[in-house]
Amino acid sequence: MIRRSTLAVMSLAALAAISLPVQWFLLNRSSDNDNASIYSYHRYLTLLPYQNDDHRIPKDKALLKKFKAFYEAGPLSAPVPPTQISPYTLDDVISVLPTFHDVFGVVIYDPSTDTFMLHYSNNMRWIAGCHKLVTSFQALAHSLRTMFPERFKPDGNSPPAELALAISSGDYPGVGHNDCYVGLEPTPCVPAKLAPVLQFGSAFKSPEIFPSMIAMPMAQINHVSCFQTFAAHQMVCPYYQARSPGNPQGLVFEETVGVGWDDLIPSVVWRGTDFSYLHRLYPRLRQPDFEMDVGSKLEKLTYEYNVKVAATRAMREVYDQLIPRWKSVIWTAEAEREADEKQKALPEDSEEVVVPWANMKFAAAMHVGVKTPTSEIPYYQEFVEHGIPASGDGMSLETLARYKYHIDTGGGGGTTWSGTLEKLGLPGLLFHHETPMKDYLHDKMVKWVHYVPIKEDLSDLKEKFDWAESHPELAKQISDNATRLVKSLGTQEGFSIMFNEFYETPLRAVVEAFQPSKRRDSGWLDAMVNNDLRPIMQCSGYYSHDCEGLVKDVTFSQAARHGRDFERSQRRMK
């Protein structure tokens, strides 16, 4: 089976699908007791990824040629290879079970009751992230009924055939432990002919890791629910329209804030939440420990030494060991030290204010189980007190729109879900964080046309910033291209292209590839019971939210709240 969005794209207007080299995964084990080996291992992790992926800055003429090809082809011209799926059966779907440890479900259409049922394994933990699986199932059931009504109608005197689908969701696929995922065994990490898995969330960018995984719209009201809406009503969600008093959740463009390119603040800005980062791929990348990484080194300083400078240098020493969002904090600390020195060097009567080139800080983090501003968390304030700007005030999209440069640094699943789309639409330029993961939308984003690519370890961020500052016309053109792409999604024509390529086509492919059993009874039920799968929710699919929970020992509250939000958005559109 070949995943629809994982073939390499080679044309000028289509450089979106990028595969990781196999060598990237062939890492050596290193002893936890061998500090030198650990340090070397971290260097390997952070510097080797994408060694075959060209992050070099193109020549000006090459960029202009790319821009011209893109403009002539249209904003959504980056091609997505067609979905090609081999025939599969219920047994094939069940065979996927051992590859996951949570947030995985088997969807069954039961002809005898004319309902769709979501099954979850008794051997899997029900975790908080499972609400995304439920949200995906609810949208899927309604969409299948809406898009393929004939598939679920009787054929003469015969009832419709059963259907079985494998679905998963989450910031990162809930795959079980496998040395292949952490690079200790060669790919693929699962059998190449495994049944298709619809992943409603971030998926592996490389087809060599999980060949049959299909990246679907994320389990959010502004992603999968908008595709569900389009399937039912052919209406584009307000989330893809420009923000206005009547649409406060829409996207922000230059005209929204009335600030043009030349008046934007020349800093790379980011505000977000402190999460782990691809822990199953990079188990040793971490958040900093103040005492170990900074405090213990400051104790050795003389009183006269600049503590902020020393703390910043101490953080740089552990740069390779930290997750990307903390790497960005180090860049910000260094930018602030540099700006301080430049400000001091100005004449006393100068009114010039030196702006740090980097402004990337945490606005919130989970604290005692609750998302809390970092200004209220002692851990972050200890860094701030020593000159490490780990904490910053939150920023609305309108505030972010006043900055010239943005970055969508990946979180727990290696991407930022809605953050990438929102930042592409802003009047500034997006530095896109390239990681081993992808969201469905990434297949429509062309590097050096819609964004400037940044390495996974952010090591080239300053270089790319300097390039943009010295090439303002080219940087602005990339920003304009990105805005054109995002605005096209808010049109009937543009969203229909996305809907066809990322929703209708893959769903049709998996439905048509399924081979029902010849039995016309509920033979599938025995298969569920024998594999310790139990039904947890059922939907008729005739309405947008006609589902009911079948068990009492799991929580559906977040999914139910999502459903109510979705229904309210539907009413606003009518």
N, C-alpha and C positions, 0 to 999 in steps of 0.2 A: 504494500500500500504506500502511496506517496501523498504526503500531506500537501494540501493545496497551496500553502503559503510559505513553503520552505525551499523551493527551487531557487538557485542563484539567479538574480536578475542582472542582465549584462548591458542593457542599453543606456544611452545618455539620460533618458528620462526615468530610469527605473533601477535605482541602486539600493532598493529598500531591504531586500531579504539577504541577510548576511549570515554565513555559517561559521561557526568556530572551527579552527583546525583541530584534527584529532590529537595532534601532539600536545595541545593545551591540557588534555585530560590525563596525560601519562606522567603523573607526578610520583615522586618517590616518597615512601613512608619515612618519617623522621622521628626520632625518639623525643618524647616529652622532656627527657632529662638532658637533652643535648641542646643547649641554648644556641650554639652556632648553627646547628641543623635547623632549628626552628626559625631562626632569622633568615637563613637561606631559603627555607620553604616559603616564608612570607614574601621574600623578594620575588621568588618564582611566581607565586600567586598573583602578585600585583603588577609585575612588569612583563610577564610573558603573554597574558591574554591578548588575543587578536594580533599575534605577531605577523600573520598573513593578511590582516585587515588594514588597509591603507588609511592611516590617519594623517598622512602628509598633507600640507596645505597646497591645493592646486594652484597652478599659475593663473594669472588674471584672464588670459585669453581662453583657457579651458573652462573657467567659470562662466564667462560670457556665453560660451558655446552651450553649456549646460542650461543656462537660463533661457536661451533662445529656443532650444529643443523643448523645454518644459512649457514655455509660454504657448508654443504652437500646438503642442499635444493636448493641453488642458490641465487644470489643477489636479484632477484625479486620474491622470494617465498612467501612473505607475502600475504595471500589470500584476495581477495576482493569478498565478497558475491555477488551472481548474482542479477541483477536487477529484481525485481518483482513488476509489476505495474498492477493494476486492470484496466479493460476496462473503457474508459472515452469518453466523447463526446465534441462537441463544447460548449455546455452549461456549461459543467464542467470546461472547460478552462476559459470561461468568468467569472465563479464564483470565480476565483482566484483574480480577479481585486481588490476587497475591502481590500485584505490583503496587498497591496502595495501602496506606495504613490509616487514612481518614479522609473525610470530605470527598467521598466517592459514592455514587449511587447507581443502581440499575433501574431504569425506567421501563415499565411494562405497560403496553396497551392491552387491556383485557376485553376482548370482544363480547364476552358474556355479560359484562356490566357496562360496557361502552365507557370505560373510564381509563385514565392514565394513573399509574401507581408508582410511587417512588419507594424503592427498597434500599435499606441500609443494613450492612453486615452487623450481626451481634458481636463479632470479633473486633470491630473497629470502635475506637473512642468517639463519642459524640462531643465535639469541641465547639467553642464559641464560633469558629469560622464556618460551621455547618449551616448557619443561617444563609450563607451565600449559596450553598447547594440548594436549599429550599427555594430561595428566590429564583434561581436559574430554572428549577423544575417547574415552578408556577408559570413563568414566562414561556417555557418550552411547550408545555401542554396546550396552552391557549394558541400559540403560534402554529403548532402542528395541525390542530383542528382547523384553524383559519386558512392556512396555506394549502393544505392537502386534504380537503374535505372528502373527496372521492375515495381516498385510501381507507377511510374509517366508516364507509357505508357498506351495507350488505351487497353482495354480488349475486343478484337473482335471489335464489332461496338459500344461498350460503352466507353465513355471517362474515364480516371482514376478518382478515388474518391478524394474528397477534403481531406485536412489534416489540423489540427489545433494543434499548440504547444504553450505552455507558456514558455517564456524565460525571464531571468533577468541577470543582470551583476553588477559588481562593487566590490570595496574593501569589502563592507558589503552589504548584501541584502537590497534592498530599501523597506523594509517592513514598513507598516504604524504603527502609535503608538498603542501599545498594552501593558497594564500593565504586561502581562505575560512575555514579553521580558526583563523587568527590575526587574523581580522576585517578583512582587506584587500579582500575581495570579499563580496557579499551571499550569503546562504544560499538554497537548500540547497547543501551542499558536494559532494554526489554526486547523480547522477540520481535523481529522486523515485521511479522505478519499478524501482530496482535490486532484485535478488533478496534475500530475507531473509538476514540474517546473525545467527547466534546468538552473542552476545558473552558469554562466561563470565567476567565481570569488570565493572569500572566502564564505564558507557556514557554517552553524551551525554544530558543532561537535556532539552535542547530537541529536539523532533522535527524542527525545521527544518534541523538540521545533517546528520543521517544518518537519513532517514525509515524505512529498512527494518531498522535495527539493533534487536535485541531483547535487553534486559538479562536475562541468565540468572544462576542462582546461581554465585558465584565459585568458581574452581578451587582450593578448599581442602577438606580432609577434613571440616571442620565446616559446609560449605555444599553444593557439588554432590554430594559423596559421601553426605551425609545424604539428599538427594533420591533418589539412586540406591538407597540402602538402603530408603527408604520404598516406592519402586516395586517392589522385589523382595519385601519382607517385611512391608510396612505397619507398620513399627516406627519409632518416633521415636528419633533418635540421642541418646546420653547427653550430647552437647554442648549440647543444649537443655534438659536437666534441671538441677536444683539441684546445686551442688557438694557433695560429701560424701566421707568417707574411701574409699568404694567407687567414687566418680566424681570424681576429682581434677581433671578437665578440664571440669567442668560450670560453669554460670553461678552468679554470686554475687548473693544477694538480702539483704535486711535481716536475715532470720532466720539467714542463714549466718554473719554476723559479730556479731549480737546488739547492734547499735548503731542506735538510732532517730534520726529526723530531728533532734530538738532537741539531740542530743549530737554531731552531725556537725561537723567542722571547717569553718568558713565561708570557704573559699577555693576558687577555681577551680583544679583540679588537672589536670595532664597530664604524662605521661611517655611517651616514645616515641623514635623514631629520626629522625635528621636526613636527610631526603631532599630531592631537588629537588621542584618543584611545577609540574605541568602545563606542562612546558617548551615543548611544541609550541604551546600556546595563549598562553603568556606568556613568550616567549623572553628577555625582559629582566629579569624578576624574578629575584633572585639571593640567595645567601647573603652575609653581610657579609665584608668584607676588613678585618681588624683594623687594619692599618697605615694603609690609605687612609681608613677610616671613623672610626676612633677615635684610634689612635696619633699620627697627624700633627697632630691637633687638640690632644691633650694636651701636646705639646711646647711649645705657646705659652702654657701656664698658668704662673702664679706658684706657688711652692712651697706657699704657704698654702692654695691652692684645693683644695676637696674633689674628689679625683680620681674617686671613684665617681659623684658627681653630674655631673661634667663628662662622663664616659664615657657615662652614661645619656642625657644631653642630646644627645651626638653621635650616638648610635644613633637617637634620635627624629628627628633631622634626615634620616636616610636611610630612615625607616620605610616610605615609599611604594615604595621600590625593592626591598624585601626580600620573600621568600616568607612565607606566613602563619605557619609555625611559628616563624620568627625574629621576626615581629611579636609573637607571644605572649611571647617572651623579653623584648622591650622592655617590654611591659605588666608582666611580673614584676619587672623591674629597677626600674621606677617604683613599683610596689607596695612593694617592699622599702625604697626610699628613704623613702617615705611612712611606713611602719611604724617605721622607725628614728627618724624625727622625733617620732612620737607616743610611742614608748617613752621617749625622752629627756625628753619633757614631763611624764611621770608623776612623782609624788612618789618620792623615793628609797626609801621603805619600802613602796612598792606592790608587790604580788605579781602584778599583772596582766601578762600577756604579750600584746603586740599581734601579731596574726597578719596577715601580708600578704594582701590579698584575692586575689592571683594567685600561683600556684605552678606554672608551666608551664616545664619544662626538658627538655633532651635527656638521655636515659639512655645512648644508644648511637649509633654512626655507623659507616659503612664506612671502614676505615682499612687501607691496603695490601691491599685485597681481602678483608678479614675484618671482620665485625661486631664492634666493640670498644667497651667502656665509654668514654664521653666523658671520664671522670676520668683515662684513660690516654692521651688524645690532646692534644698540646701546643696545637693550634689552639683548642680549647674552653677549656683552662686559662688561656690568655692573656686571654680575655674575663673569666673568673671572677676572676682576680687584679685586675681593674680594676672590679669591682662589677657585671659583666654576668653574671647567673646562667644561663649557657648549659648548664651541666652539673649533673645531679642524679642521685642514686641511683635505680636502678630500683625500681618498686613492683609488688607482686603485686596481683591484683584485690581480695584481702581488705584490703590496705592502702589502695588507692584507695577502697574502700567506706566508709572512715571520713571521707571528705570530702563536703561538702554539694553541691559543684558540679563538673561535669565538662564537658570539651569534646572533640569528636572532630575536631580540626583535620586537614584533608586533607593527604595526602602526595603521592607522585609522580603518582598518578592522580586526585587531587582528592577522594578519600574515604579511609576507614580500614578498609574491609572489616569484619572481625569486631569492631573496636573500638566501632563504633556499637551493635551488638546488645548487647555486654557492658555498656556504660555505661548503656544504657536500663534494664537490669535492676537496677543498683545502687540503694541507698536514696537517693542524691542526685539532683539535677536535671541533665539534660543540656542544655547549650548546643550545639545542632547547627550545625556549620559548613556553610553553604549555598554551594555552588560550582556551576560549569556541569556537573558530573558527578553521576551517581547510581548506586547499587547497587539491585538488584531490591527489597530490603527497604524501601527508602525510600518505595515506593508505599503502604506500610501505616502510615507515620508521618505523623501530622497535626500541623502546627505549632500551638503554643499549646494542644495537647491532650496530646501525648507529649513535646514538647520546646520549648525557647525558641530561635527562629531567630537565628543570628548572621551578619552580613554577611560576604562573602568576605574583606574586608580587616580584619576584626575590629574595625572602628572603633566599633561599638556595644557591645562586650563589657562595658565598665565600666558603661554605662547599664543594660544588662540585668541585670548583677550587682546594682546598686543597687536595681533594681525588685524582684528576687527577695528581697533582704534586707528590703525594706519591705513585701512582700506574702508573708509566710511560708506562710500557709494556701493561697493559690493556687499558689505554687511547689511546695508539698508535694503538692497534688492532681495537678499535672502529672507529678511524679515517680511518684506512685502509679499514674496512668494508664499510664505507660510500663512500669512493672513488670508491671501486669496484661497488657499487650500481650505482653511477652516470656514471661511464664509461660504464656500461652495457646499459644505455639508448642511448648511441651513436652508438650501434650496431644494425644491421637489426633485429636480433632476439629479443634483449631487447626492442627496441622501439615498435616492433610489439605486444609484450605483453602489454605494456602500452596502445597502440592504441586500442587493443581489449577490455581491461578491462575498460578504462576510456572514450572511445569515441564510438567505433562501437557498443558495447553491450548496453549501455544505450540509444543510438539513435535508435537502432533497437527495443528496448523494447517499447519506447514511440510511435514510428511509428506504430508498430503492435498492440499496445493496443488501438489506436484511433478507434472509431466507427463512420464512416461517416454517414451523414444523408442519407435517402433513396432517397431524391430528387437529381436530377442530374443537376439542374440549379444553379444559384448563390444565393441560399437561405442563405448562410453564410453572404452575404452582408447586409441583413436586420439585422442580429444579431449584426454586427459591428456598423451599424448606430444607432440602438436602444440602444446600450450601450455606445454611444458617443466615439467610437473608429474610428480613421481615418488612412488611409494608409499613411505612410511617406516615404517608400522606397520599391522598388521592384527589384528582381534579377531573372534572368532566371536560374542561377545555372549551366549553361553549361560550363562556363569559371570561372577562379578564381576570377575575379573582374568585372562581367558584371552587375553591379547594377546602379540604378539611383534614385536620390531623387525625391519625388513627391510633396514636399512642399517647400516653400521658407522662412518660418518663423522660421526654426530651423537650427542649424549649424552642418554640417557634416564634417567640415574641418579636424579634427583630425582623423576621421575614413578614410577619403579620403587619408590622408597622410600615414596612416597605410597601406592602400591598395597599394599605390605606393611602399612603402618599401617592402611589401610582394612580389610584382611583380619583384622587383630588386633581391630579394633573390632567387626567382624562376629561374631567368635567370642565376644567379651565379652557381646554382646547375646543370644546364643542360650542 
